[in-house]
């Protein structure tokens, strides 16, 4: 009898959690893709900024969403089915440290650009594999990660040593 009661309690508890999450608008079924507009609507507190990549091929301007909170950073670009060439997401952190990322629930390949505190590109992990849970590490202390559409770094000529301009790095123009 106690096993039955515990089972019922677990089912009721799970149902309450699902209902609460769905009511808040923050619940997504695993594997359910959403459009950029739907994601933006679900995360209205994500700010958008201009960011510049200074490469040997010139200055390239991107419009980036800034994932500033732990919740925004945990969600990142998950469930997105597209990312325009001039868009991206910046994951800023207050102090330099080893940062790690993954591609869980991410439908599109991304280039992950690991950036030092002064805005210098430390390293690039190109064409990450959608849905992979492999840990992708900065391999050194950085204060931000920029995610752009897979192949974007090569298309823009971005490489380690190049500069990223944004207020987070104190070098925006």
N, CA, C and O of each residue as an XYZ file, in Angstrom:
692
protein
N       0.821     -1.194      0.000
C       0.000      0.000      0.000
C       0.865      1.258      0.000
O       0.554      2.212     -0.713
N       1.944      1.280      0.783
C       2.782      2.480      0.829
C       3.473      2.729     -0.501
O       3.674      3.885     -0.874
N       3.845      1.674     -1.233
C       4.458      1.851     -2.554
C       3.474      2.508     -3.515
O       3.865      3.344     -4.330
N       2.216      2.140     -3.424
C       1.186      2.734     -4.288
C       1.033      4.207     -3.961
O       0.952      5.039     -4.864
N       0.994      4.537     -2.677
C       0.859      5.948     -2.277
C       2.063      6.764     -2.743
O       1.904      7.880     -3.239
N       3.267      6.210     -2.585
C       4.461      6.918     -3.028
C       4.441      7.121     -4.529
O       4.824      8.185     -5.016
N       3.998      6.112     -5.270
C       3.897      6.232     -6.721
C       2.909      7.312     -7.124
O       3.174      8.101     -8.032
N       1.768      7.345     -6.445
C       0.756      8.371     -6.738
C       1.293      9.769     -6.407
O       1.085     10.720     -7.162
N       1.979      9.875     -5.279
C       2.553     11.168     -4.898
C       3.560     11.645     -5.938
O       3.594     12.827     -6.279
N       4.373     10.731     -6.438
C       5.363     11.094     -7.451
C       4.681     11.574     -8.719
O       5.107     12.559     -9.323
N       3.608     10.873     -9.132
C       2.885     11.267    -10.341
C       2.226     12.628    -10.145
O       2.295     13.485    -11.026
N       1.590     12.827     -9.002
C       0.943     14.115     -8.722
C       1.987     15.226     -8.662
O       1.770     16.310     -9.203
N       3.113     14.965     -8.012
C       4.184     15.973     -7.930
C       4.710     16.343     -9.301
O       4.906     17.523     -9.591
N       4.942     15.355    -10.147
C       5.426     15.625    -11.504
C       4.404     16.422    -12.293
O       4.763     17.343    -13.026
N       3.134     16.074    -12.147
C       2.084     16.802    -12.866
C       2.021     18.264    -12.413
O       1.841     19.162    -13.235
N       2.168     18.498    -11.123
C       2.167     19.879    -10.623
C       3.344     20.673    -11.164
O       3.190     21.840    -11.524
N       4.524     20.050    -11.227
C       5.689     20.737    -11.782
C       5.481     21.086    -13.252
O       5.813     22.188    -13.688
N       4.933     20.147    -14.007
C       4.684     20.404    -15.425
C       3.671     21.531    -15.581
O       3.858     22.419    -16.413
N       2.603     21.504    -14.792
C       1.582     22.546    -14.887
C       2.139     23.912    -14.508
O       1.831     24.912    -15.157
N       2.951     23.956    -13.469
C       3.544     25.231    -13.053
C       4.467     25.777    -14.122
O       4.423     26.968    -14.430
N       5.294     24.929    -14.686
C       6.216     25.378    -15.725
C       5.470     25.822    -16.967
O       5.813     26.839    -17.569
N       4.445     25.062    -17.360
C       3.676     25.428    -18.552
C       2.948     26.741    -18.328
O       2.844     27.562    -19.240
N       2.441     26.944    -17.112
C       1.741     28.193    -16.821
C       2.657     29.395    -16.868
O       2.216     30.501    -17.182
N       3.923     29.194    -16.561
C       4.848     30.321    -16.586
C       5.344     30.630    -17.989
O       5.994     31.652    -18.208
N       5.041     29.753    -18.941
C       5.497     29.979    -20.312
C       6.931     29.556    -20.530
O       7.495     29.834    -21.588
N       7.541     28.891    -19.558
C       8.951     28.544    -19.670
C       9.174     27.066    -19.982
O      10.319     26.615    -20.025
N       8.109     26.311    -20.197
C       8.254     24.878    -20.402
C       8.262     24.541    -21.883
O       7.405     24.993    -22.641
N       9.237     23.747    -22.282
C       9.329     23.268    -23.655
C       9.503     21.766    -23.597
O      10.316     21.271    -22.816
N       8.765     21.035    -24.398
C       8.971     19.595    -24.480
C      10.342     19.339    -25.055
O      10.782     20.055    -25.953
N      11.012     18.344    -24.558
C      12.340     17.989    -25.069
C      12.244     17.713    -26.558
O      11.385     16.956    -27.010
N      13.125     18.328    -27.304
C      13.155     18.097    -28.734
C      12.184     18.949    -29.520
O      12.085     18.793    -30.737
N      11.463     19.845    -28.868
C      10.492     20.682    -29.563
C      11.185     21.943    -30.069
O      11.525     22.814    -29.267
N      11.404     22.065    -31.385
C      12.053     23.266    -31.899
C      11.123     24.467    -31.820
O       9.902     24.329    -31.897
N      11.711     25.635    -31.666
C      10.937     26.864    -31.654
C      11.603     27.877    -32.569
O      12.797     27.786    -32.856
N      10.833     28.821    -33.011
C      11.385     29.854    -33.877
C      12.099     30.905    -33.044
O      11.965     30.945    -31.821
N      12.853     31.747    -33.717
C      13.548     32.843    -33.035
C      12.535     33.747    -32.345
O      12.764     34.179    -31.215
N      11.425     34.039    -33.004
C      10.402     34.922    -32.431
C       9.816     34.317    -31.162
O       9.619     35.030    -30.179
N       9.533     33.005    -31.164
C       8.993     32.356    -29.982
C       9.992     32.386    -28.838
O       9.615     32.629    -27.692
N      11.253     32.144    -29.136
C      12.284     32.154    -28.106
C      12.448     33.546    -27.533
O      12.580     33.705    -26.320
N      12.440     34.551    -28.385
C      12.575     35.932    -27.904
C      11.400     36.295    -27.018
O      11.575     36.983    -26.012
N      10.206     35.846    -27.370
C       9.030     36.135    -26.567
C       9.094     35.461    -25.214
O       8.633     36.023    -24.221
N       9.659     34.264    -25.157
C       9.752     33.528    -23.903
C      10.845     34.078    -23.010
O      10.860     33.791    -21.813
N      11.751     34.854    -23.556
C      12.889     35.358    -22.794
C      13.058     36.852    -23.025
O      14.085     37.297    -23.538
N      12.058     37.613    -22.649
C      12.045     39.044    -22.943
C      13.146     39.818    -22.240
O      13.456     40.941    -22.637
N      13.735     39.249    -21.217
C      14.759     39.981    -20.484
C      16.129     39.890    -21.144
O      17.063     40.559    -20.701
N      16.273     39.081    -22.191
C      17.550     39.009    -22.896
C      17.721     40.318    -23.661
O      16.877     40.687    -24.477
N      18.821     41.012    -23.388
C      19.046     42.274    -24.087
C      19.760     42.007    -25.404
O      20.410     40.976    -25.576
N      19.631     42.946    -26.325
C      20.327     42.848    -27.604
C      21.303     44.000    -27.717
O      20.997     45.132    -27.342
N      22.487     43.697    -28.240
C      23.556     44.673    -28.392
C      24.209     44.532    -29.750
O      24.019     43.548    -30.465
N      24.972     45.530    -30.073
C      25.818     45.491    -31.267
C      27.199     45.010    -30.825
O      27.678     45.385    -29.754
N      27.823     44.196    -31.635
C      29.148     43.676    -31.362
C      29.935     43.743    -32.661
O      29.388     43.495    -33.736
N      31.224     44.080    -32.566
C      32.072     44.156    -33.760
C      33.201     43.141    -33.673
O      33.838     42.974    -32.633
N      33.428     42.470    -34.789
C      34.559     41.557    -34.929
C      35.579     42.230    -35.831
O      35.276     42.539    -36.983
N      36.779     42.461    -35.325
C      37.836     43.112    -36.096
C      38.777     42.012    -36.587
O      39.516     41.410    -35.807
N      38.731     41.762    -37.908
C      39.519     40.686    -38.500
C      40.394     41.245    -39.622
O      40.329     42.432    -39.939
N      41.197     40.390    -40.208
C      42.035     40.805    -41.344
C      41.196     41.152    -42.564
O      41.689     41.794    -43.492
N      39.927     40.733    -42.574
C      39.045     41.045    -43.702
C      38.183     42.273    -43.450
O      37.369     42.642    -44.297
N      38.354     42.914    -42.286
C      37.609     44.127    -41.977
C      36.859     44.031    -40.665
O      37.051     43.096    -39.887
N      36.003     45.009    -40.433
C      35.173     45.051    -39.226
C      33.794     44.515    -39.597
O      33.160     45.001    -40.534
N      33.342     43.522    -38.863
C      32.057     42.881    -39.128
C      31.142     43.134    -37.935
O      31.504     42.837    -36.796
N      29.962     43.680    -38.195
C      29.015     44.032    -37.139
C      27.974     42.922    -37.000
O      27.392     42.464    -37.983
N      27.758     42.507    -35.756
C      26.739     41.510    -35.448
C      25.761     42.082    -34.434
O      26.134     42.895    -33.588
N      24.523     41.656    -34.523
C      23.529     41.939    -33.495
C      23.480     40.700    -32.612
O      23.167     39.607    -33.083
N      23.788     40.873    -31.338
C      23.862     39.721    -30.443
C      22.868     39.852    -29.299
O      22.614     40.944    -28.790
N      22.323     38.727    -28.916
C      21.559     38.635    -27.684
C      22.576     38.420    -26.581
O      23.527     37.659    -26.760
N      22.397     39.071    -25.453
C      23.317     38.924    -24.334
C      22.652     38.057    -23.267
O      21.672     38.463    -22.642
N      23.190     36.875    -23.073
C      22.690     35.951    -22.060
C      23.413     36.270    -20.757
O      24.473     35.714    -20.472
N      22.835     37.163    -19.979
C      23.518     37.687    -18.794
C      23.241     36.900    -17.520
O      24.089     36.856    -16.630
N      22.071     36.280    -17.417
C      21.724     35.569    -16.182
C      22.052     34.085    -16.315
O      22.184     33.577    -17.429
N      22.184     33.392    -15.193
C      22.434     31.942    -15.268
C      21.342     31.198    -16.046
O      21.636     30.247    -16.770
N      20.094     31.628    -15.899
C      18.996     30.977    -16.615
C      19.133     31.187    -18.121
O      18.962     30.251    -18.901
N      19.440     32.414    -18.523
C      19.616     32.706    -19.948
C      20.817     31.948    -20.498
O      20.770     31.443    -21.620
N      21.880     31.866    -19.727
C      23.070     31.159    -20.178
C      22.820     29.663    -20.271
O      23.344     29.006    -21.171
N      22.030     29.114    -19.358
C      21.719     27.682    -19.410
C      20.889     27.352    -20.653
O      21.063     26.286    -21.244
N      20.008     28.238    -21.049
C      19.157     28.006    -22.218
C      19.899     28.312    -23.519
O      19.771     27.573    -24.495
N      20.672     29.398    -23.535
C      21.454     29.753    -24.714
C      20.643     29.717    -25.989
O      19.555     30.289    -26.058
N      21.167     29.049    -26.994
C      20.488     28.934    -28.288
C      19.783     27.590    -28.450
O      19.500     27.164    -29.569
N      19.504     26.931    -27.341
C      18.782     25.651    -27.408
C      17.444     25.841    -28.120
O      16.800     26.884    -28.005
N      17.051     24.820    -28.849
C      15.762     24.717    -29.525
C      15.600     25.660    -30.709
O      14.552     25.641    -31.354
N      16.595     26.480    -31.019
C      16.517     27.355    -32.194
C      16.703     26.518    -33.455
O      17.491     25.573    -33.476
N      15.984     26.868    -34.482
C      16.100     26.142    -35.750
C      16.822     26.963    -36.805
O      17.041     26.492    -37.920
N      17.192     28.190    -36.456
C      17.912     29.047    -37.394
C      18.662     30.136    -36.641
O      18.305     30.498    -35.520
N      19.709     30.650    -37.278
C      20.463     31.777    -36.739
C      21.052     32.516    -37.934
O      21.888     31.973    -38.657
N      20.622     33.733    -38.136
C      21.075     34.525    -39.280
C      22.577     34.793    -39.198
O      23.162     34.772    -38.115
N      23.190     35.043    -40.348
C      24.646     35.267    -40.420
C      25.102     36.470    -39.608
O      26.240     36.491    -39.140
N      24.248     37.470    -39.428
C      24.638     38.683    -38.706
C      24.131     38.690    -37.258
O      24.055     39.741    -36.621
N      23.787     37.500    -36.752
C      23.265     37.377    -35.386
C      24.167     36.478    -34.569
O      25.002     35.754    -35.112
N      23.990     36.530    -33.256
C      24.733     35.656    -32.371
C      24.241     35.805    -30.943
O      23.295     36.543    -30.668
N      24.899     35.093    -30.041
C      24.590     35.207    -28.620
C      25.902     35.306    -27.857
O      26.823     34.519    -28.076
N      25.975     36.281    -26.960
C      27.150     36.508    -26.130
C      26.849     36.042    -24.710
O      25.810     36.373    -24.139
N      27.775     35.268    -24.153
C      27.677     34.757    -22.795
C      28.776     35.427    -21.963
O      29.879     34.888    -21.864
N      28.496     36.593    -21.361
C      29.530     37.290    -20.586
C      29.654     36.751    -19.159
O      28.673     36.302    -18.566
N      30.856     36.803    -18.627
C      31.130     36.400    -17.244
C      31.980     37.491    -16.598
O      32.789     38.120    -17.280
N      31.812     37.728    -15.290
C      32.472     38.867    -14.646
C      33.987     38.752    -14.500
O      34.684     39.766    -14.520
N      34.498     37.550    -14.357
C      35.943     37.389    -14.157
C      36.486     36.295    -15.077
O      35.757     35.375    -15.448
N      37.753     36.393    -15.443
C      38.351     35.370    -16.309
C      38.384     34.002    -15.625
O      38.761     33.876    -14.460
N      37.982     32.996    -16.377
C      38.028     31.623    -15.883
C      37.848     30.655    -17.036
O      37.479     31.053    -18.140
N      38.107     29.402    -16.781
C      37.860     28.348    -17.763
C      36.344     28.228    -17.935
O      35.622     28.032    -16.958
N      35.867     28.345    -19.164
C      34.439     28.204    -19.441
C      34.212     26.964    -20.293
O      35.037     26.609    -21.135
N      33.081     26.314    -20.058
C      32.726     25.148    -20.852
C      31.309     25.309    -21.391
O      30.449     25.931    -20.766
N      31.094     24.733    -22.563
C      29.798     24.797    -23.242
C      29.459     23.392    -23.729
O      30.281     22.479    -23.644
N      28.237     23.229    -24.243
C      27.831     22.009    -24.916
C      26.711     22.330    -25.885
O      26.260     23.472    -25.969
N      26.263     21.320    -26.615
C      25.258     21.530    -27.657
C      23.948     20.805    -27.372
O      23.168     20.563    -28.293
N      23.696     20.460    -26.131
C      22.460     19.768    -25.777
C      21.258     20.570    -26.292
O      21.185     21.784    -26.103
N      20.329     19.885    -26.935
C      19.083     20.476    -27.447
C      19.311     21.643    -28.411
O      18.437     22.496    -28.568
N      20.460     21.684    -29.044
C      20.757     22.749    -30.014
C      20.683     22.143    -31.408
O      21.425     21.217    -31.735
N      19.788     22.672    -32.219
C      19.462     22.108    -33.522
C      20.417     22.504    -34.645
O      20.472     21.835    -35.677
N      21.152     23.565    -34.453
C      21.982     24.093    -35.538
C      23.460     24.057    -35.159
O      23.794     24.249    -33.990
N      24.356     23.814    -36.123
C      25.784     23.881    -35.805
C      26.177     25.319    -35.479
O      25.666     26.267    -36.075
N      27.075     25.462    -34.541
C      27.526     26.788    -34.119
C      29.044     26.860    -34.140
O      29.731     25.841    -34.070
N      29.553     28.077    -34.239
C      30.957     28.358    -33.965
C      30.978     29.016    -32.587
O      30.260     29.988    -32.353
N      31.790     28.494    -31.683
C      31.927     29.066    -30.343
C      33.251     29.805    -30.285
O      34.317     29.223    -30.488
N      33.166     31.101    -30.003
C      34.339     31.965    -29.961
C      34.606     32.303    -28.493
O      33.802     32.982    -27.854
N      35.720     31.835    -27.967
C      36.098     32.082    -26.574
C      36.953     33.349    -26.536
O      37.943     33.457    -27.260
N      36.563     34.316    -25.681
C      37.134     35.661    -25.723
C      37.720     36.048    -24.367
O      37.084     35.879    -23.327
N      38.947     36.572    -24.400
C      39.629     37.036    -23.177
C      39.016     38.350    -22.686
O      38.221     38.977    -23.385
N      39.396     38.749    -21.487
C      38.845     39.941    -20.841
C      39.074     41.218    -21.636
O      38.283     42.156    -21.536
N      40.155     41.270    -22.433
C      40.442     42.480    -23.213
C      39.787     42.469    -24.597
O      39.998     43.390    -25.387
N      38.990     41.427    -24.898
C      38.325     41.341    -26.188
C      39.097     40.572    -27.244
O      38.678     40.522    -28.400
N      40.217     39.972    -26.868
C      41.008     39.194    -27.819
C      40.419     37.790    -27.950
O      40.109     37.142    -26.951
N      40.271     37.329    -29.188
C      39.790     35.968    -29.427
C      40.866     34.995    -28.950
O      41.998     35.017    -29.433
N      40.500     34.152    -28.008
C      41.426     33.155    -27.453
C      41.446     31.901    -28.331
O      42.506     31.425    -28.738
N      40.246     31.378    -28.612
C      40.155     30.200    -29.470
C      38.755     30.080    -30.046
O      37.806     30.683    -29.546
N      38.644     29.281    -31.119
C      37.362     29.075    -31.796
C      37.128     27.575    -31.939
O      37.990     26.837    -32.416
N      35.957     27.146    -31.521
C      35.521     25.771    -31.771
C      34.511     25.874    -32.910
O      33.377     26.308    -32.707
N      34.928     25.475    -34.102
C      34.112     25.655    -35.310
C      33.196     24.459    -35.556
O      33.540     23.316    -35.254
N      32.045     24.750    -36.101
C      31.089     23.739    -36.558
C      30.787     22.693    -35.477
O      30.957     21.494    -35.698
N      30.344     23.157    -34.321
C      29.990     22.228    -33.259
C      28.828     21.348    -33.717
O      28.023     21.751    -34.557
N      28.754     20.169    -33.167
C      27.786     19.162    -33.605
C      26.466     19.324    -32.850
O      26.443     19.256    -31.622
N      25.362     19.537    -33.582
C      24.062     19.651    -32.925
C      23.764     18.451    -32.026
O      24.082     17.311    -32.366
N      23.153     18.723    -30.888
C      22.708     17.747    -29.888
C      23.839     17.066    -29.119
O      23.566     16.238    -28.249
N      25.083     17.386    -29.410
C      26.199     16.741    -28.725
C      26.259     17.203    -27.271
O      26.028     18.373    -26.967
N      26.570     16.274    -26.391
C      26.766     16.615    -24.986
C      28.246     16.611    -24.616
O      28.606     16.614    -23.439
N      29.096     16.604    -25.644
C      30.536     16.698    -25.424
C      30.852     18.066    -24.843
O      30.329     19.076    -25.314
N      31.694     18.107    -23.833
C      32.095     19.371    -23.224
C      33.092     20.077    -24.138
O      34.075     19.489    -24.590
N      32.817     21.340    -24.394
C      33.693     22.174    -25.217
C      34.284     23.230    -24.286
O      33.559     24.090    -23.786
N      35.580     23.172    -24.054
C      36.236     24.037    -23.071
C      36.979     25.183    -23.736
O      37.426     25.082    -24.879
N      37.099     26.271    -22.995
C      37.818     27.445    -23.501
C      39.322     27.184    -23.605
O      40.008     27.833    -24.395
N      39.826     26.259    -22.832
C      41.252     25.924    -22.796
C      42.104     27.121    -22.361
O      43.178     27.378    -22.905
N      41.597     27.828    -21.382
C      42.284     28.987    -20.821
C      41.265     29.952    -20.260
O      40.074     29.837    -20.551
N      41.723     30.921    -19.445
C      40.789     31.866    -18.834
C      40.216     32.864    -19.846
O      40.953     33.526    -20.577
N      38.892     32.951    -19.867
C      38.181     33.888    -20.733
C      37.039     34.507    -19.936
O      36.673     34.008    -18.871
N      36.477     35.599    -20.460
C      35.323     36.210    -19.784
C      34.060     36.159    -20.617
O      33.019     36.655    -20.187
N      34.129     35.564    -21.811
C      32.915     35.494    -22.627
C      33.051     34.429    -23.705
O      34.146     34.042    -24.113
N      31.884     33.979    -24.141
C      31.791     33.097    -25.297
C      30.778     33.727    -26.236
O      29.702     34.153    -25.816
N      31.131     33.779    -27.501
C      30.227     34.252    -28.549
C      29.842     33.057    -29.392
O      30.712     32.351    -29.902
N      28.541     32.820    -29.547
C      28.070     31.776    -30.436
C      27.504     32.419    -31.690
O      26.657     33.310    -31.624
N      27.992     31.950    -32.843
C      27.498     32.411    -34.141
C      27.182     31.180    -34.982
O      27.564     30.064    -34.630
N      26.486     31.388    -36.087
C      26.132     30.279    -36.968
C      27.380     29.524    -37.404
O      28.415     30.127    -37.686
N      27.274     28.200    -37.457
C      28.394     27.361    -37.858
C      28.958     27.785    -39.203
O      28.216     27.985    -40.165
N      30.269     27.920    -39.262
C      30.945     28.367    -40.479
C      31.124     29.874    -40.543
O      31.815     30.382    -41.426
N      30.506     30.591    -39.614
C      30.582     32.056    -39.614
C      31.980     32.588    -39.365
O      32.386     33.575    -39.978
N      32.718     31.948    -38.476
C      34.077     32.412    -38.176
C      34.949     32.337    -39.425
O      35.678     33.283    -39.723
N      34.885     31.242    -40.150
C      35.671     31.096    -41.383
C      35.208     32.095    -42.435
O      36.031     32.699    -43.122
N      33.901     32.271    -42.564
C      33.352     33.203    -43.554
C      33.828     34.628    -43.296
O      34.088     35.378    -44.237
N      33.944     35.003    -42.020
C      34.359     36.358    -41.644
C      35.876     36.502    -41.532
O      36.383     37.612    -41.373
N      36.594     35.402    -41.613
C      38.050     35.439    -41.455
C      38.469     35.599    -40.003
O      39.584     36.042    -39.729
N      37.586     35.242    -39.061
C      37.872     35.383    -37.634
C      38.822     34.279    -37.187
O      38.648     33.109    -37.528
N      39.836     34.681    -36.411
C      40.814     33.715    -35.918
C      41.346     34.169    -34.556
O      41.163     35.326    -34.180
N      42.006     33.267    -33.811
C      42.598     33.671    -32.533
C      43.539     34.858    -32.718
O      44.307     34.926    -33.678
N      43.457     35.790    -31.771
C      44.253     37.013    -31.842
C      43.461     38.198    -32.366
O      43.844     39.346    -32.139
N      42.349     37.937    -33.073
C      41.494     39.024    -33.550
C      40.776     39.667    -32.370
O      40.811     39.146    -31.255
N      40.127     40.797    -32.619
C      39.492     41.562    -31.547
C      37.976     41.541    -31.663
O      37.412     41.634    -32.753
N      37.326     41.415    -30.498
C      35.869     41.537    -30.392
C      35.604     42.819    -29.620
O      36.072     42.983    -28.494
N      34.847     43.731    -30.232
C      34.494     44.994    -29.560
C      33.061     44.927    -29.042
O      32.114     44.648    -29.777
N      32.948     45.197    -27.742
C      31.640     45.183    -27.082
C      31.823     45.837    -25.711
O      32.917     45.774    -25.150
N      30.779     46.463    -25.158
C      30.922     47.089    -23.843
C      31.444     46.139    -22.745
O      32.112     46.591    -21.815
N      31.156     44.864    -22.841
C      31.651     43.914    -21.829
C      33.169     43.937    -21.734
O      33.726     43.744    -20.653
N      33.838     44.169    -22.849
C      35.305     44.163    -22.874
C      35.892     45.563    -22.678
O      37.112     45.724    -22.630
N      35.028     46.568    -22.567
C      35.494     47.944    -22.363
C      36.157     48.545    -23.585
O      36.929     49.497    -23.462
N      35.869     48.003    -24.771
C      36.533     48.505    -25.975
C      35.561     48.875    -27.098
O      35.958     49.002    -28.256
N      34.286     49.047    -26.741
C      33.291     49.402    -27.769
C      33.574     50.802    -28.292
O      33.976     51.695    -27.547
N      33.350     50.973    -29.613
C      33.579     52.289    -30.221
C      32.285     52.923    -30.651
O      32.287     54.033    -31.182
